[in-house]
Amino acid sequence: MELKLSKPICFFDLETTGVNVANDRIVEISILKVFPNGNKESHTWRVNPTIPIPKATTAVHGITDEMVVNEPTFKELAPKVYNLIKDSDLGGYNSNRFDIPLLAEELLRAEVDFDLKKALSVDVQTIFHKKEKRTLEAAYKFYCDKDLTNAHSAEADTNATYEVLKSQLDRYEDLENDVNFLASFSAHKNFVDFAGYIGYDKNKREIFAFGKHKGKLVEEVLEKEPGYFGWLLNADFPLYTKKVLTRIKLSKLNNKL
């Protein structure tokens, strides 16, 4: 079954230096852009992360420091990536929890102020886990009856993810062929930021989802403890989380003027 699209959707996968959204970097990115008319556009780039790739990580995806030393940095690639995804929704495998947050961090470091929260995001892993609970390799075998060769290659994983989603639509009648529905179905708990440090209360007001102020309104905490805001900005939190906190603080200040 082909996807019913009202706008393009970009399936993408990242290979990285590690799994820390705030500190790790992209070493390979592959994007498969699918258009409403069925046309496709695919791009894969190796990336110089500007930091060492740990041996344990290389053992997973096979990319070494030597293989990326002469590749462009993400900041150099950012305009191309932005132009490819700016008009699209997003799709991936575990993308809501990892790929999208890390891509958002890299775009902010590259000074590209593009809010990925404004795009719908379809996480094929979440659909899979709600239905069958397996890995990508097993999902590819289960849904497509194919063996996933070159697993942990960004391009192979990206194309497999796209094929799995189409097969999921064929298999499950209750899955609507609509990106709005698929994004909602594959969403995890709704947070203001990607990393899950800031959530919503029942009235859709921003609250802290961690630490000593868990459950408290962010704007009230920042007003009563201005030093806490400074600590958050200087601590090892993702850039996107800091951006959200700054927006909330500025919004409160503007409302007072």
C-alpha positions as CSV (number, residue, x, y, z in Angstrom):
1,M,0.0,0.0,0.0
2,E,1.4,3.4,-1.0
3,L,1.1,6.3,1.5
4,K,-1.6,8.9,1.1
5,L,0.2,12.2,1.4
6,S,-0.9,15.8,1.4
7,K,2.7,17.0,1.7
8,P,6.1,15.3,1.4
9,I,7.4,13.1,4.2
10,C,11.1,12.6,4.8
11,F,12.1,9.2,6.2
12,F,15.6,9.6,7.7
13,D,18.1,7.7,9.8
14,L,21.2,8.9,11.7
15,E,24.4,7.1,12.6
16,T,26.1,8.9,15.4
17,T,29.0,9.0,17.8
18,G,26.8,7.8,20.6
19,V,23.3,8.1,22.1
20,N,23.6,11.2,24.2
21,V,21.3,13.8,22.5
22,A,23.0,16.8,24.1
23,N,26.6,15.8,23.4
24,D,26.9,13.3,20.6
25,R,27.1,14.1,16.9
26,I,26.0,12.8,13.5
27,V,28.5,10.7,11.4
28,E,26.0,9.7,8.7
29,I,22.6,10.9,7.7
30,S,20.3,9.4,5.0
31,I,17.1,11.0,3.9
32,L,14.4,9.5,1.7
33,K,11.9,12.1,0.6
34,V,8.6,10.8,-0.6
35,F,6.3,13.1,-2.5
36,P,2.4,13.0,-2.7
37,N,2.7,11.9,-6.3
38,G,4.8,8.9,-5.4
39,N,8.1,10.4,-6.6
40,K,11.1,9.9,-4.3
41,E,14.4,11.7,-3.7
42,S,17.2,10.1,-1.7
43,H,20.4,11.6,-0.2
44,T,23.1,10.1,2.0
45,W,26.0,12.0,3.5
46,R,28.9,11.0,5.7
47,V,29.6,13.7,8.3
48,N,32.8,14.8,10.1
49,P,31.5,14.9,13.7
50,T,34.4,17.1,14.9
51,I,34.7,14.8,17.9
52,P,36.2,11.2,18.2
53,I,34.0,8.3,17.4
54,P,34.3,5.7,20.2
55,K,35.5,2.3,19.3
56,A,32.3,0.7,20.8
57,T,30.2,2.9,18.5
58,T,32.3,2.1,15.4
59,A,31.7,-1.6,16.3
60,V,27.9,-1.0,15.8
61,H,27.9,1.1,12.5
62,G,31.4,0.5,11.1
63,I,32.2,4.1,10.7
64,T,35.7,5.2,11.9
65,D,37.4,8.6,12.5
66,E,39.5,7.9,9.4
67,M,36.4,7.4,7.2
68,V,34.9,10.8,8.0
69,V,38.0,13.0,8.6
70,N,37.7,14.6,5.1
71,E,33.9,14.7,5.0
72,P,31.9,18.0,5.6
73,T,30.8,18.9,9.0
74,F,27.1,19.0,9.8
75,K,27.2,22.8,9.9
76,E,28.4,22.7,6.2
77,L,25.7,20.2,5.3
78,A,22.9,21.9,7.3
79,P,21.6,24.2,4.5
80,K,21.1,21.1,2.2
81,V,19.4,19.1,5.0
82,Y,17.2,22.0,5.9
83,N,16.1,22.6,2.2
84,L,15.2,18.9,1.9
85,I,13.1,18.7,5.1
86,K,11.7,22.2,5.6
87,D,8.4,21.5,3.7
88,S,7.9,17.9,4.9
89,D,6.6,15.7,7.7
90,L,9.1,13.3,9.2
91,G,9.3,9.5,9.5
92,G,11.8,7.2,11.1
93,Y,12.5,4.2,13.3
94,N,12.8,5.3,17.0
95,S,12.9,8.8,15.5
96,N,10.7,10.5,18.1
97,R,13.0,9.5,20.9
98,F,16.4,9.8,19.2
99,D,16.8,10.8,15.6
100,I,14.6,13.9,15.7
101,P,15.9,15.3,19.0
102,L,19.5,14.8,17.9
103,L,18.8,16.3,14.5
104,A,17.2,19.3,16.2
105,E,20.4,19.7,18.3
106,E,22.6,19.6,15.3
107,L,20.5,22.2,13.4
108,L,20.6,24.5,16.4
109,R,24.4,24.2,16.6
110,A,24.6,25.0,12.9
111,E,22.4,28.1,13.7
112,V,19.5,26.9,11.6
113,D,16.4,27.9,13.6
114,F,14.0,25.3,12.3
115,D,11.5,23.9,14.8
116,L,11.0,20.2,14.0
117,K,8.1,20.2,16.4
118,K,6.0,21.8,13.7
119,A,6.3,18.8,11.5
120,L,4.2,15.7,12.0
121,S,6.4,12.7,12.9
122,V,5.6,9.1,12.2
123,D,7.7,6.7,14.4
124,V,7.6,3.3,12.7
125,Q,9.2,1.6,15.7
126,T,6.3,2.7,17.9
127,I,3.7,1.3,15.5
128,F,5.8,-1.9,15.3
129,H,6.1,-2.2,19.1
130,K,2.4,-1.6,19.7
131,K,1.6,-4.3,17.2
132,E,4.4,-6.9,17.3
133,K,7.3,-5.7,19.6
134,R,10.5,-6.5,17.6
135,T,13.7,-4.9,16.2
136,L,14.0,-3.3,12.8
137,E,15.6,-6.4,11.3
138,A,12.8,-8.5,12.7
139,A,10.2,-6.0,11.5
140,Y,11.7,-6.1,8.0
141,K,11.6,-9.9,8.0
142,F,8.1,-10.0,9.5
143,Y,6.4,-7.4,7.4
144,C,8.4,-7.6,4.1
145,D,9.7,-11.1,4.3
146,K,13.2,-9.9,3.5
147,D,16.5,-10.0,5.3
148,L,17.9,-6.7,6.2
149,T,21.5,-6.6,4.9
150,N,23.8,-3.8,5.9
151,A,21.9,-3.2,9.1
152,H,23.1,0.0,10.9
153,S,23.9,1.5,7.5
154,A,21.8,4.7,7.5
155,E,20.7,4.2,3.9
156,A,19.7,0.5,4.4
157,D,17.8,1.3,7.6
158,T,16.1,4.3,6.0
159,N,14.8,2.3,3.0
160,A,13.8,-0.6,5.2
161,T,11.8,1.8,7.5
162,Y,9.9,3.2,4.5
163,E,9.1,-0.3,3.3
164,V,8.0,-1.5,6.7
165,L,5.5,1.3,7.1
166,K,3.9,0.6,3.8
167,S,3.6,-3.1,4.8
168,Q,2.1,-2.1,8.2
169,L,-0.6,-0.2,6.3
170,D,-1.4,-3.3,4.3
171,R,-1.4,-5.6,7.3
172,Y,-3.5,-3.6,9.9
173,E,-6.9,-2.4,8.8
174,D,-7.2,-0.1,11.8
175,L,-4.1,1.9,10.7
176,E,-5.4,4.8,8.7
177,N,-3.3,5.8,5.6
178,D,-3.0,9.3,6.8
179,V,0.1,11.0,8.2
180,N,-1.9,12.9,10.9
181,F,-3.3,9.6,12.2
182,L,0.1,7.8,12.0
183,A,1.9,10.6,13.8
184,S,-0.6,10.5,16.6
185,F,-0.6,6.7,16.8
186,S,3.2,6.5,16.9
187,A,3.6,9.4,19.4
188,H,5.0,8.8,22.9
189,K,3.9,10.9,25.9
190,N,3.5,14.5,24.7
191,F,6.3,16.7,25.9
192,V,7.1,20.3,25.1
193,D,10.7,19.5,24.3
194,F,12.1,16.4,22.6
195,A,14.1,15.1,25.6
196,G,11.1,14.9,28.0
197,Y,12.3,17.4,30.6
198,I,9.3,19.7,30.1
199,G,5.7,18.3,29.9
200,Y,2.2,19.5,30.1
201,D,-0.4,19.5,32.9
202,K,-4.1,18.7,32.3
203,N,-4.6,22.3,31.3
204,K,-1.8,22.2,28.7
205,R,0.5,24.4,30.8
206,E,4.2,23.7,30.8
207,I,5.5,21.8,33.8
208,F,8.8,20.4,34.8
209,A,8.9,16.6,34.3
210,F,12.1,15.9,36.3
211,G,14.0,16.9,39.4
212,K,13.0,18.7,42.6
213,H,10.4,20.8,40.7
214,K,8.7,17.9,38.9
215,G,5.0,18.7,38.3
216,K,5.4,22.4,39.0
217,L,4.6,25.1,36.5
218,V,7.8,26.1,34.7
219,E,7.0,29.8,34.5
220,E,6.2,30.0,38.3
221,V,9.5,28.2,39.2
222,L,11.6,30.4,36.9
223,E,9.9,33.5,38.4
224,K,10.5,32.4,42.0
225,E,13.9,31.0,41.5
226,P,15.7,33.0,38.8
227,G,19.0,31.3,39.7
228,Y,17.5,28.0,38.7
229,F,17.0,29.3,35.1
230,G,20.7,30.2,35.0
231,W,21.7,26.8,36.3
232,L,19.6,25.0,33.7
233,L,21.1,27.1,30.8
234,N,24.7,26.2,32.0
235,A,24.0,22.5,32.8
236,D,24.3,19.6,30.4
237,F,20.8,19.8,28.9
238,P,19.9,19.6,25.2
239,L,19.9,22.9,23.3
240,Y,16.3,22.5,22.3
241,T,15.3,22.1,26.0
242,K,17.1,25.3,26.8
243,K,15.4,27.0,23.8
244,V,12.0,26.0,25.2
245,L,12.9,27.3,28.7
246,T,14.0,30.6,27.3
247,R,10.8,30.9,25.3
248,I,8.7,30.3,28.4
249,K,10.7,32.8,30.4
250,L,10.6,35.5,27.7
251,S,6.8,34.9,27.3
252,K,6.3,35.5,31.0
253,L,8.3,38.7,30.9
254,N,6.5,40.0,27.8
255,N,3.2,39.4,29.4
256,K,4.2,41.7,32.3
257,L,5.1,44.6,29.9
